[in-house]
């Protein structure tokens, strides 16, 4: 990881899609009324943590979400807070 992290740009947006099979993280910024995608990360659940779109094992889902967020942060060089 970088020694010094940049502060998150206020224009930077990130979102997590928590699905039944995987979690996808997207980071970008709005440019001319469109989303300019800067980074995408995806990680599949290692076990059946989600069933029919409902969280069955919150610890497993939180761990995968954390992994995806940390990968995005590493690629962008900043902590994602908003």
N, C-alpha and C positions, 0 to 999 in steps of 0.2 A: 504494500500500500504506500501511497505517496507520504512523505514526511509531513508536508504541510498541505492541508486541505483548503481549497477555496471556499468562500462563503457561497451558499446557493444563490444563484442569480434569481431575482424576484420574478423574472419572466419565464423561468424554467418550471415546467409542469411535469409531474410524474404520476403514473397510475399503475395499479396492480389489478390484473384480472385473475381472480381466484376461481379456477375451474375444477371440474371433477377429476381430470387427469393431470393437470399442470397449472402452474402459476406463470403468467407472463407479465413482465414489467416493461413499461415504455416511458421514456423521458424525451421531452422536446420543448419547443416554444412556439407560440403563435406568431406567424409571419404572414402578413397580408391576408388575414382571415383564414389561414390554413395552418395546420400543425406541421412544423418542421421536426421530424423525428431525428433525435440525436443518438439514441441508444435503445436497443431492445435486448432483453434477456428472458430466457425461458428455462424452467426446471420442472421436471415431472415429479409427482408425489412418489415416494419410494414404496408406500403401502396404500391400502385403500383408506385414505384419510378423509375422503369426500365420497358420499353416496347420494346419488340423485340430486346433486347440487347443494347438499347440506353437509356442513362440517361434522365429522364423526370423531376426529381426533385433533383437537385444537392445537396441541403441542407440536404435532407433526406439520400441520398446515402453517403454523407460525414460524417454524424452523425453515421451511421451504421459502416462505415469503421473505424472511430475513436474508437468506442466501441470495435471492434475486435482487433485493434492494442493495445489498453489499456489492454485488457485481456491477450494478448500475453506478453506484458511488465510485467504485474503482475506475470504471471507464470514464466517468465525468470529472473525477478529481475533486468532488465536493460531497458533503453530507446532504442527503435529501431529507428535508424536514416538512415540506408542504406539497 
